[in-house]
Amino acid sequence: MEQHRRIPQQERSERTRERIIAAGEKLFAEVGYAQTTSKQIAKAAKVAIGSFYNYFPDKKALMLEVFRRHLSEVHQLAGVLESYDATKVDPAVFLRTAVMQAFESHRGGPAFHIELDTLKNADEDFARIHYQEQTRIQGALANMLRN
């Protein structure tokens, strides 16, 4: 299981953490999770390797954060599904909104999603998080269909 690291208190620290996350996400998509190293991520983020380790104990913890952020976008889509009320929202508007949010959640491209699929099939932490989200979305879809 992952270890918790430094939580940024200052805006500059938050920007550093965000650069690390963005660099990791980009490298995971372009190079692949297994081929990406913490050193490469730090270099791409333009931070010292020690700064990387201040925020993340290893690249897995970083990838879990990237995965959680991706799922957060999926949560938003599930929220749209859960709140759908055919008596109050035009189905065409609803469908357009849901499809646009689905597209936005896949902006990382196919390579990134292949990496996520590989990890959620190979690692229990990723599998657990994915299962929880999948269960939530199935419930949201069932609720939407009932409405």
MOBEL-V703850 format. One record per pair of residues at least 24 apart in sequence whose C-alpha atoms are under 10 Angstrom apart, sorted by the first residue. I is the first residue (numbers start at 1). J is the second residue. D is the distance in Angstrom with one decimal. If there is no record, write none. Layout:
I/J/D, I/J/D
This chain:
1/60/9.7, 1/61/8.8, 1/124/9.2, 1/125/7.0, 2/56/9.0, 2/57/7.7, 2/58/8.7, 2/60/8.0, 2/61/5.9, 2/62/9.6, 2/64/8.6, 2/125/8.7, 3/56/8.0, 3/57/6.5, 3/58/9.1, 3/61/7.6, 4/54/9.8, 4/55/8.2, 4/56/7.5, 4/57/7.7, 4/61/8.7, 5/53/8.0, 5/54/6.3, 5/55/5.1, 5/56/5.8, 5/57/6.9, 5/61/9.6, 6/51/10.0, 6/53/9.0, 6/54/5.9, 6/55/5.1, 6/56/7.9, 6/57/9.8, 7/54/9.0, 7/55/7.1, 7/56/10.0, 8/54/9.8, 8/55/8.3, 13/51/9.7, 13/55/9.5, 14/55/9.9, 16/45/7.9, 16/46/8.9, 16/47/7.7, 16/51/8.3, 16/52/8.9, 16/55/9.2, 17/45/9.0, 17/47/9.6, 17/51/8.7, 17/52/8.0, 17/54/9.2, 17/55/6.7, 17/56/9.1, 18/45/8.9, 19/44/8.6, 19/45/5.3, 19/46/8.1, 19/47/8.6, 19/52/10.0, 20/44/7.9, 20/45/5.1, 20/46/8.4, 20/47/7.9, 20/51/9.0, 20/52/6.9, 20/55/8.7, 20/56/9.3, 20/62/8.4, 21/45/8.3, 21/52/9.6, 21/55/9.8, 21/56/9.7, 21/62/6.7, 21/63/8.3, 21/65/7.8, 21/66/6.8, 22/62/10.0, 22/66/8.5, 24/59/8.1, 24/62/7.2, 24/63/7.4, 24/65/10.0, 24/66/8.1, 25/62/8.6, 25/63/7.4, 25/65/9.6, 25/66/6.5, 25/67/9.2, 25/108/8.2, 25/112/7.9, 26/108/8.1, 26/112/8.3, 27/112/9.1, 28/59/9.8, 28/63/8.1, 28/66/9.7, 28/108/9.9, 28/111/8.4, 28/112/6.5, 28/113/9.8, 28/115/7.3, 28/116/9.3, 29/108/7.1, 29/109/7.6, 29/110/8.2, 29/111/5.2, 29/112/4.1, 29/113/7.9, 29/114/8.5, 29/115/7.1, 29/116/9.3, 30/108/9.9, 30/109/9.6, 30/111/6.9, 30/112/7.5, 30/115/9.9, 31/111/8.8, 31/112/9.4, 31/115/9.8, 32/111/7.8, 32/112/7.7, 32/114/9.0, 32/115/6.4, 32/116/9.8, 33/59/8.4, 33/60/8.7, 33/63/8.1, 33/112/9.0, 33/115/6.5, 33/116/8.8, 33/118/9.4, 33/119/8.6, 34/59/9.6, 34/60/9.9, 34/115/9.0, 34/119/9.8, 38/62/9.2, 60/119/9.8, 60/123/10.0, 60/125/9.7, 60/126/9.7, 63/115/10.0, 63/116/8.9, 63/119/9.5, 63/126/9.3, 64/116/9.7, 64/119/9.8, 64/125/8.2, 64/126/7.1, 64/129/9.1, 66/116/9.7, 67/113/9.8, 67/116/7.4, 67/119/9.9, 67/120/9.8, 67/126/8.0, 67/129/8.8, 67/130/9.0, 68/126/9.4, 68/129/8.1, 68/130/9.3, 68/133/9.8, 69/105/9.7, 70/104/10.0, 70/105/6.6, 70/106/8.4, 70/107/9.7, 70/108/9.1, 70/113/9.9, 70/116/9.9, 71/105/8.3, 71/129/8.9, 71/130/8.3, 71/133/7.2, 71/134/9.7, 72/105/9.0, 72/133/9.4, 73/101/7.8, 73/102/8.5, 73/104/8.1, 73/105/5.7, 73/106/9.3, 74/101/8.1, 74/102/7.4, 74/104/9.4, 74/105/6.5, 74/106/9.4, 74/133/8.3, 74/134/9.6, 74/136/10.0, 74/137/8.3, 75/105/9.9, 75/133/7.8, 75/136/8.3, 75/137/7.8, 75/140/9.8, 76/101/7.9, 76/102/9.5, 76/105/9.4, 77/101/6.1, 77/102/6.8, 77/104/9.9, 77/105/8.7, 77/137/8.6, 77/140/9.3, 78/102/9.9, 78/133/9.4, 78/134/9.9, 78/136/7.6, 78/137/5.5, 78/138/8.7, 78/139/8.8, 78/140/5.8, 78/141/7.6, 78/144/9.6, 79/136/9.8, 79/137/8.8, 79/140/7.4, 79/141/9.9, 80/140/8.6, 80/141/9.8, 80/144/9.0, 81/137/8.4, 81/138/10.0, 81/139/9.5, 81/140/5.7, 81/141/6.2, 81/142/9.0, 81/143/7.7, 81/144/5.6, 81/145/9.0, 81/147/9.9, 82/136/9.9, 82/137/8.8, 82/139/8.2, 82/140/4.8, 82/141/7.0, 82/142/8.5, 82/143/6.0, 82/144/5.6, 82/145/9.4, 82/147/9.0, 83/140/8.5, 83/143/8.5, 83/144/7.3, 83/147/9.0, 84/140/9.5, 84/141/9.7, 84/143/8.5, 84/144/5.9, 84/145/9.0, 84/146/9.9, 84/147/7.1, 85/143/9.9, 85/144/7.6, 85/145/9.7, 85/146/9.6, 85/147/5.9, 86/144/9.0, 86/145/9.8, 86/147/6.8, 87/147/8.9
